[in-house]
Amino acid sequence: MDPMHKDFYLAEYKALRDKLLQINQHSNTVLFSGITLSGALWAWFYSNRANASVSGIIWIPEILSIVVVVYIWACTRDTKRIVQYIQRIESAFDMPPGMGWENNLTKGKWFSSTDVGNLLFSVGLVIFNTTLPAMFTCCLTQSSTLTPPASSSAPS
């Protein structure tokens, strides 16, 4: 391999590895921010459950979690493309089979365990935020019917 090409590939390899790290860190930040915001919204909804306007905005956490899933999926797709290209760079250096970080890490898979974990966790967030409004609405209707009667004088 020409030394100039070798230097180019090494610089490109380093830049792509840095990009993978950046994508991973950013997707983790988005996932944890989505979880935190979702939890904060549900806490606020619960503490303001007597307010009639809460039932009109109860779907915000679900919409938020769907946006998080789409973002995590897009990050996973970008990661796949970068990993495939890095594998080609590693192969260009005539390394033995299985050598090179991406070739060894994936071994034929296009994903890493972090990608799958983030994607599954964000899908779980959608499921949680989809079922919770139904339970919350049910509790709101039951709490209005279970309100204790106005105080009455006790028989003597």
Protein Blocks (a to p, Z undefined) as FASTA:
>chain_A
ZZklmmmmmmmmmmmmmmmmmmmmmmmmmmmmmmmmmmmmmmmmmmmmmpmklmmmmmmm
mmmmmmmmmmmmmmmmmmmmmmmmmmmmmmmnopaehiajklmmnnopabdfklmmmmmm
mmmmmmmmmmmmmmmmmmmmmmmmmpccddddddZZ
